Amino acid sequence: MHDKQAAQISLLIKEAIEVGKIKPKDSENVSKKFSVYVPYWS
């Protein structure tokens, strides 16, 4: 991934969370840079 694509990826992750396709693995983690996500079904 190029640095130029980071903003696009961030928007994609945000949209996926909003529509419920992914969720944060650790809901108490406030760091977006080191966040880990899991599919909604897990």
Secondary structure as GFF3:
##gff-version 3
##sequence-region A 1 42
A	DSSP	three_ten_helix	3	5	.	.	.	ID=ss1
A	DSSP	alpha_helix	6	18	.	.	.	ID=ss2
A	DSSP	beta_strand	22	24	.	.	.	ID=ss3
A	DSSP	beta_strand	37	39	.	.	.	ID=ss4
###
